Amino acid sequence: MILFTCMIGQLNTQVNASHCMLDYLNDPFATFTVWVAVGIEASGLLHASYLIQIIVAKLAGKEIESNEPPREGLTMAIFWTKVLGSCAALTFAFVVTLAALFDGKTTMWDGVPTAVSVICFFVLMSVVGMLEGMQIAFFAVAKITEEERNSNPWSRWTCELLFDNGGRGMPAFMIGRQLCVVSCFFIIARVTTVSLEDGDENVLGVGDGAQKFFETGLLGALITTIVASIAWQLVASAFPLIFLGNPATYVLLRICLGLEATGLASGAWVLASIHKKISGF
């Protein structure tokens, strides 16, 4: 299932997109996708990600680079209202998920201690977050001068791995990264999905309707979307050099390239070639 999800659902298009960016933008479905994404962002459900970005920027002592005008008046009030609502939803999702996890009411494999499950949950979310941020930072390299890239040995070594050999490192990273991300998400899903056995009481003593909602997995999806994905992407988009100069980035890049080299997802290259010819990229 991991290989099927990676190769069919994601990798073949990502391999082409890493080299044919304008071709992907020049497509009606791209416009549709952007408007759907803009609508979801406008709902405010994921605005807790912005708060995390702001906190990281403050801790780093750096300003967030943005082409948007400063928020003032009503715009500022609406923004922070969305942030508070999103934080409330995220907090509720964490409370329900951790309560179910400590009570043994998730789909985590039998025999795995609760402490191990919790540690696994947060470690895997951090790994996924790093990989999500790395993807954004690597695409931002095109806007960074060679002098800036070479200001840190780790960023220099990372860029050499990515762009040597005719630039093949980037699509290879995309393949290895996706194998890592999907594998992590499958395990995280086991940790966060609420599931009751016969005779179990509902989580937190809620009604049956609320319990059925908990079991949809949407609360776990909200946690992983904000904490393990979007927040890291926002930070990476604002501070790409920090990601490039992080030793963990180089280590994870090596792991991703190693996974791609195993050939487990080599079918993605074939699918990408077929897709490229059909689309006329």
ABEGO torsion letter per residue (X at the ends): XAAAAAAAAAAAAAAAAAABAAAAABBAAAAAAAAAAAAAAAAGAAAAAAAAAAAAAAAAGBBBBBABBBBBEAAAAAAAAAAAAAAAAAAAAAAAAAAAAAAGABABBBGBBAAAAAAAAAAAAAAAAAAAAAAAAAAAAAABBAAAAAABAAAAAAAAAAABGGGAAAAAAAAAAAAAAAAAAAAAAAAABBBBBBGBBBBGGBBAAAAAAAAAGAAAAAAAAAAABAAAAAAAAABAAAAAABAAAAAAAAAAAAAAAAGAAAAAAAAAAAAAAAAGX
